[in-house]
Amino acid sequence: MKSNLVARTALAGGALAVLLPAVGAAQTADPQARIAALEQRVAELESQQQSSGPTLDMPGGMSVEIYGYAKADLFFDQDYDLGNTIFSLGSVGLPNGPEEGDFQNAIAYESRLGVNTTLPTEMGDIKTTIEGDFYGGGGGEFRLRLAYGEFMGLQAGKNWTNWMPLDSYPLTLDFQGPAGIPFAREAQVRYTFNPTDALEASFSLEDDPNDESDRFAVTAAGQYSFNDSNSVRLGAVSRSIDDEDGYGVVLSGVAGLWQGGTFVGNYIHGEGIGSYMVFPTDDVYDGNAVETDAVSLQVRQEVTDKITLSAAYGYREIGDGAVNDTEEIETIHLTATYTPVEQVTMGVEYITGERTEFDGDSYDADRVQASVQYDF
């Protein structure tokens, strides 16, 4: 099993280390390719402007933008009742895991509502974001997702953990997403600055996702952008659980490899970071920090201006003795979306996942998900 992980991560690392600079250089050297990339970027920016929410101009110069979407998800499970997301894939085959059988379900819990504000001052803009969805209480209750403010590079409030690679996060209809990537939103204080036009650096003190943490988590991240379509990022976290030191590093990248095509890749290594991962596990077991190695990849292709196809792969290997006797978790997402207008997305997704135990026993589950989303 571990030799397979080495091969996968070597492939991911090679793609990030070799392809991204080569793509950036190729786009600069080939005028036609560069023009095509710029035209695509203009189209993306126009799309973002068209899909942004309504903006209200308030007294004092403050502007308020309301955004969000209504989304319906229909699930068709073939092996186990995975519930509202594929979160329970991490416990299939266990006595307390999901029930076996064919199941169907429909929800609208991912529907989202958010507010952005911008207030100009003589020292720069003050920006705030407040956002929520309906996954609270196991589903059906409104919950707070994000709540933070920004001024002169200083951000404070609840946001995604700073070491998590948002730009290279695989996009899926499934709310949970693939294995092999960090997933946490925490209260924090963060400072972001740009040493150069192409380089962004950030540092933060964050509330740790493990309630038994001994101190604040400390993170750092740096991202270098070759151009609008290609970038690499390195993020790291340091934490302490039950007097055991934990750390995590993630190397990630985004590459526009060809017209309409995008590749994203992430490699994660660490000890004592189980509670940060998509399918959380113990940070510490039998007095030792549990090791994690993981990778996630996705290729997206815009077939037309309305149809997009994508394939995402996620893999995580967990150190010996971890909770639930789980050694490996692996997922595949195959997705097709249709966007008749900018504010409406319809899609179907096939998801398959497997949990493997240390003794070699494995359990798999399959799901088909159909979704319709209306943005505002």
C-alpha positions as CSV (number, residue, x, y, z in Angstrom):
1,M,0.0,0.0,0.0
2,K,2.7,2.4,1.0
3,S,4.6,1.9,-2.3
4,N,1.4,2.9,-4.2
5,L,1.3,6.1,-2.1
6,V,4.9,6.9,-2.9
7,A,4.2,6.5,-6.6
8,R,1.1,8.7,-6.5
9,T,2.8,11.4,-4.5
10,A,5.9,11.3,-6.7
11,L,3.7,11.9,-9.7
12,A,1.9,14.8,-8.0
13,G,5.1,16.3,-6.8
14,G,6.6,16.0,-10.3
15,A,3.6,17.6,-11.9
16,L,3.9,20.6,-9.5
17,A,7.6,21.0,-9.7
18,V,8.0,20.5,-13.4
19,L,4.7,21.3,-15.2
20,L,3.8,24.5,-13.6
21,P,7.0,26.5,-14.4
22,A,7.1,24.9,-17.9
23,V,3.5,25.9,-18.5
24,G,4.2,29.5,-17.3
25,A,7.2,29.7,-19.6
26,A,5.4,28.1,-22.6
27,Q,2.5,30.6,-22.3
28,T,4.9,33.5,-22.3
29,A,6.9,32.1,-25.3
30,D,3.9,31.3,-27.4
31,P,2.0,34.5,-28.3
32,Q,-1.1,32.7,-29.6
33,A,-1.3,30.6,-26.4
34,R,-0.8,33.8,-24.3
35,I,-3.6,35.6,-26.2
36,A,-5.9,32.6,-25.7
37,A,-5.1,32.5,-22.0
38,L,-5.8,36.3,-21.6
39,E,-9.1,35.9,-23.5
40,Q,-10.1,33.1,-21.2
41,R,-9.2,35.2,-18.1
42,V,-11.3,38.2,-19.4
43,A,-14.3,35.8,-19.9
44,E,-13.8,34.5,-16.3
45,L,-13.7,38.0,-14.9
46,E,-16.8,39.0,-16.8
47,S,-18.5,35.9,-15.5
48,Q,-17.6,36.7,-11.9
49,Q,-19.0,40.2,-12.3
50,Q,-22.2,39.0,-13.8
51,S,-22.7,36.4,-11.0
52,S,-22.0,38.7,-8.1
53,G,-24.8,39.5,-5.8
54,P,-26.7,42.8,-5.6
55,T,-24.7,45.7,-4.1
56,L,-26.3,48.4,-2.0
57,D,-24.7,51.8,-1.4
58,M,-25.1,52.9,2.2
59,P,-24.6,56.3,3.9
60,G,-20.9,57.0,4.7
61,G,-19.7,55.4,1.5
62,M,-20.2,51.7,2.7
63,S,-21.3,49.2,0.1
64,V,-23.1,46.0,1.0
65,E,-23.2,42.9,-1.2
66,I,-25.7,40.1,-0.6
67,Y,-24.8,36.7,-2.1
68,G,-25.6,33.0,-1.9
69,Y,-27.5,30.3,-3.5
70,A,-30.3,27.8,-3.2
71,K,-29.2,24.2,-3.8
72,A,-31.1,20.9,-4.0
73,D,-29.1,17.6,-3.8
74,L,-30.5,14.1,-4.6
75,F,-28.6,11.1,-3.4
76,F,-28.8,7.5,-4.7
77,D,-26.7,5.1,-2.5
78,Q,-25.9,1.6,-3.8
79,D,-24.1,0.0,-0.8
80,Y,-24.5,2.0,2.4
81,D,-26.7,4.9,3.5
82,L,-24.0,7.6,3.5
83,G,-26.3,10.4,4.7
84,N,-26.3,14.0,3.8
85,T,-22.6,13.9,2.6
86,I,-20.1,11.1,2.2
87,F,-18.7,11.9,5.7
88,S,-19.7,8.4,6.9
89,L,-17.4,6.7,4.3
90,G,-14.8,6.9,7.1
91,S,-16.8,4.4,9.1
92,V,-18.3,2.0,6.6
93,G,-18.0,-1.6,7.7
94,L,-17.8,-0.7,11.4
95,P,-20.5,-1.6,14.0
96,N,-21.4,2.0,14.5
97,G,-21.1,2.8,10.7
98,P,-23.8,3.4,8.1
99,E,-26.5,0.8,7.4
100,E,-26.1,-1.4,4.4
101,G,-28.6,-1.3,1.5
102,D,-29.9,0.9,-1.3
103,F,-31.1,4.4,-0.1
104,Q,-32.4,7.6,-1.7
105,N,-32.6,11.0,-0.1
106,A,-33.0,14.6,-1.0
107,I,-31.9,17.7,0.9
108,A,-31.4,21.5,0.5
109,Y,-29.0,22.0,3.5
110,E,-26.1,23.4,1.5
111,S,-28.2,26.5,0.5
112,R,-26.1,29.5,1.5
113,L,-26.5,33.1,2.5
114,G,-23.7,35.7,2.9
115,V,-23.1,39.4,3.2
116,N,-19.9,41.3,2.2
117,T,-19.4,44.9,3.2
118,T,-16.7,47.4,2.2
119,L,-16.1,50.7,3.9
120,P,-13.5,53.1,2.4
121,T,-11.3,55.0,4.9
122,E,-8.3,57.3,4.5
123,M,-6.0,54.3,5.4
124,G,-7.7,51.7,3.2
125,D,-10.9,49.7,2.9
126,I,-12.5,47.9,5.9
127,K,-14.1,44.7,4.7
128,T,-16.3,42.2,6.4
129,T,-17.8,38.8,5.5
130,I,-20.6,36.9,7.3
131,E,-21.8,33.6,5.8
132,G,-24.0,30.7,6.8
133,D,-25.7,27.5,5.5
134,F,-28.2,25.0,6.9
135,Y,-26.0,22.1,7.9
136,G,-26.3,22.9,11.6
137,G,-27.7,20.4,14.0
138,G,-26.9,17.5,11.6
139,G,-29.0,19.3,8.9
140,G,-31.8,21.8,8.7
141,E,-30.6,24.4,11.2
142,F,-28.8,27.6,10.1
143,R,-25.2,27.7,11.2
144,L,-22.3,30.2,11.0
145,R,-19.7,29.3,8.4
146,L,-17.6,32.5,8.1
147,A,-17.5,35.7,10.1
148,Y,-14.4,37.9,9.7
149,G,-13.1,41.4,9.0
150,E,-10.1,42.7,7.2
151,F,-8.1,46.0,7.4
152,M,-4.6,46.8,6.2
153,G,-3.7,43.1,5.9
154,L,-5.0,42.1,9.3
155,Q,-7.9,39.7,9.4
156,A,-9.8,38.6,12.5
157,G,-12.7,36.2,12.9
158,K,-13.8,32.8,11.7
159,N,-12.4,31.7,8.3
160,W,-10.8,28.7,6.6
161,T,-7.6,27.7,8.3
162,N,-4.7,29.6,6.7
163,W,-2.7,26.5,5.8
164,M,-5.6,25.0,3.8
165,P,-5.1,25.4,0.0
166,L,-8.4,27.0,-1.2
167,D,-7.3,27.8,-4.7
168,S,-6.4,24.2,-5.4
169,Y,-9.3,22.6,-3.5
170,P,-11.1,20.1,-5.9
171,L,-14.6,21.2,-6.8
172,T,-17.3,18.6,-6.4
173,L,-21.1,18.6,-6.1
174,D,-20.6,16.5,-3.0
175,F,-20.3,18.8,0.0
176,Q,-17.7,16.7,1.7
177,G,-15.2,16.5,-1.2
178,P,-12.4,14.0,-1.8
179,A,-10.1,12.4,0.7
180,G,-6.6,13.7,1.1
181,I,-7.0,17.4,1.9
182,P,-7.4,19.6,5.0
183,F,-10.9,21.0,5.8
184,A,-11.4,23.3,8.8
185,R,-12.9,26.7,9.6
186,E,-11.5,28.2,12.8
187,A,-11.5,31.5,14.7
188,Q,-8.2,33.2,14.1
189,V,-6.1,36.3,13.7
190,R,-4.2,36.4,10.4
191,Y,-1.8,38.8,8.7
192,T,-1.3,38.8,4.9
193,F,1.2,40.8,2.9
194,N,2.8,40.8,-0.6
195,P,6.6,40.9,-0.7
196,T,6.4,41.1,-4.5
197,D,3.6,41.3,-7.0
198,A,3.8,37.6,-7.6
199,L,4.3,36.4,-4.0
200,E,1.7,36.5,-1.1
201,A,2.6,35.4,2.4
202,S,0.4,35.0,5.5
203,F,0.7,34.0,9.1
204,S,-2.0,33.2,11.7
205,L,-2.8,32.2,15.3
206,E,-5.9,29.9,15.2
207,D,-8.3,28.1,17.5
208,D,-7.3,24.4,17.2
209,P,-10.0,22.0,15.9
210,N,-9.2,19.6,18.7
211,D,-10.8,20.6,22.0
212,E,-7.9,19.0,23.9
213,S,-5.3,21.2,22.3
214,D,-2.6,22.7,24.5
215,R,-2.3,26.0,22.7
216,F,-3.3,28.0,19.6
217,A,-2.3,26.5,16.3
218,V,0.3,28.5,14.4
219,T,0.2,28.6,10.6
220,A,2.2,30.1,7.7
221,A,1.6,30.0,4.0
222,G,3.2,31.4,0.8
223,Q,1.9,31.4,-2.7
224,Y,3.7,32.3,-5.9
225,S,1.7,33.1,-9.0
226,F,3.4,32.7,-12.4
227,N,0.4,34.3,-14.1
228,D,-3.4,34.2,-13.7
229,S,-3.7,30.5,-14.5
230,N,-0.6,29.0,-12.8
231,S,0.5,29.1,-9.2
232,V,2.2,27.1,-6.4
233,R,1.6,27.3,-2.7
234,L,3.2,25.9,0.5
235,G,1.3,25.9,3.8
236,A,2.3,24.7,7.2
237,V,0.7,24.3,10.7
238,S,2.2,23.7,14.2
239,R,0.1,22.4,17.1
240,S,0.2,20.5,20.4
241,I,-2.3,17.8,21.5
242,D,-1.9,16.1,24.9
243,D,1.7,17.3,25.2
244,E,2.5,15.8,21.8
245,D,3.7,18.1,19.1
246,G,1.9,18.0,15.8
247,Y,2.7,19.5,12.4
248,G,1.4,19.5,8.8
249,V,2.7,20.7,5.5
250,V,0.8,21.0,2.2
251,L,2.3,21.6,-1.2
252,S,-0.3,22.6,-3.8
253,G,-0.6,24.0,-7.3
254,V,-3.0,25.1,-10.0
255,A,-2.2,24.9,-13.7
256,G,-4.0,25.9,-16.9
257,L,-2.5,23.2,-19.0
258,W,-4.5,23.8,-22.2
259,Q,-7.4,25.8,-23.5
260,G,-10.4,25.2,-21.1
261,G,-8.5,22.7,-19.0
262,T,-7.3,23.1,-15.4
263,F,-5.3,20.8,-13.1
264,V,-5.1,21.1,-9.4
265,G,-2.9,19.0,-7.1
266,N,-2.2,18.8,-3.3
267,Y,0.2,16.7,-1.3
268,I,0.0,16.6,2.5
269,H,2.3,15.2,5.1
270,G,2.2,15.5,8.9
271,E,1.9,14.1,12.3
272,G,-1.0,14.8,14.7
273,I,-3.2,16.4,12.0
274,G,-6.1,13.9,11.9
275,S,-8.7,16.4,13.1
276,Y,-7.8,18.7,10.3
277,M,-8.5,16.3,7.5
278,V,-11.7,15.7,5.4
279,F,-12.4,12.4,7.1
280,P,-11.1,13.2,10.6
281,T,-9.3,10.7,12.8
282,D,-7.3,10.7,16.0
283,D,-4.5,13.2,16.3
284,V,-2.8,11.2,19.1
285,Y,-3.0,7.4,19.7
286,D,-1.4,5.5,22.5
287,G,0.7,8.6,23.4
288,N,2.1,9.2,19.9
289,A,1.1,11.7,17.2
290,V,-0.5,9.8,14.3
291,E,1.2,10.2,10.9
292,T,-0.7,11.2,7.8
293,D,0.3,11.2,4.1
294,A,-2.3,12.3,1.6
295,V,-2.8,13.5,-2.0
296,S,-5.7,14.9,-4.0
297,L,-5.8,15.7,-7.7
298,Q,-8.4,17.0,-10.1
299,V,-8.6,17.7,-13.8
300,R,-11.4,19.9,-15.1
301,Q,-12.3,20.5,-18.8
302,E,-14.7,23.1,-20.2
303,V,-16.2,21.2,-23.1
304,T,-18.3,24.2,-24.1
305,D,-19.1,27.5,-22.4
306,K,-22.0,25.6,-20.7
307,I,-20.7,22.1,-20.1
308,T,-17.8,21.1,-17.8
309,L,-16.4,17.7,-17.0
310,S,-14.1,16.8,-14.1
311,A,-12.4,13.9,-12.4
312,A,-11.1,14.1,-8.8
313,Y,-9.0,11.6,-6.9
314,G,-8.3,11.6,-3.1
315,Y,-6.1,9.3,-1.1
316,R,-5.0,9.3,2.6
317,E,-2.7,6.9,4.4
318,I,-2.9,6.9,8.3
319,G,-0.2,5.8,10.7
320,D,-0.3,2.5,12.6
321,G,-2.7,2.2,15.5
322,A,-5.1,5.0,14.5
323,V,-8.8,5.1,15.5
324,N,-11.3,2.7,13.8
325,D,-8.4,0.5,12.6
326,T,-8.4,2.6,9.4
327,E,-5.2,2.6,7.4
328,E,-6.3,4.1,4.1
329,I,-9.2,6.1,2.7
330,E,-9.6,6.6,-1.1
331,T,-12.2,8.5,-3.2
332,I,-13.0,9.2,-6.8
333,H,-15.5,11.9,-8.0
334,L,-16.6,12.0,-11.7
335,T,-18.7,15.1,-12.4
336,A,-20.6,16.7,-15.3
337,T,-22.2,20.1,-15.0
338,Y,-24.4,22.1,-17.3
339,T,-24.8,25.9,-16.9
340,P,-27.6,27.2,-19.1
341,V,-27.1,30.7,-17.7
342,E,-24.5,32.1,-15.3
343,Q,-26.7,31.8,-12.2
344,V,-27.9,28.2,-12.7
345,T,-25.9,25.0,-12.5
346,M,-27.2,21.5,-13.0
347,G,-25.0,18.5,-12.5
348,V,-24.6,14.8,-11.9
349,E,-21.7,13.1,-10.0
350,Y,-20.6,9.5,-9.5
351,I,-18.7,9.0,-6.2
352,T,-17.0,5.8,-5.1
353,G,-14.9,5.4,-2.0
354,E,-13.0,2.7,-0.1
355,R,-11.9,2.3,3.5
356,T,-9.1,-0.2,4.2
357,E,-8.1,-1.6,7.6
358,F,-4.6,-2.6,8.8
359,D,-5.4,-6.3,8.4
360,G,-6.2,-5.7,4.7
361,D,-10.0,-5.9,5.0
362,S,-11.7,-3.2,2.9
363,Y,-15.2,-1.7,2.5
364,D,-16.4,0.3,-0.4
365,A,-19.5,2.5,-1.1
366,D,-20.9,4.1,-4.2
367,R,-23.2,7.1,-4.7
368,V,-24.8,9.0,-7.5
369,Q,-25.6,12.6,-6.7
370,A,-27.7,15.0,-8.8
371,S,-27.7,18.7,-7.9
372,V,-29.4,21.9,-9.0
373,Q,-28.1,25.3,-7.8
374,Y,-29.5,28.8,-8.3
375,D,-27.0,31.6,-7.5
376,F,-27.9,35.2,-6.5
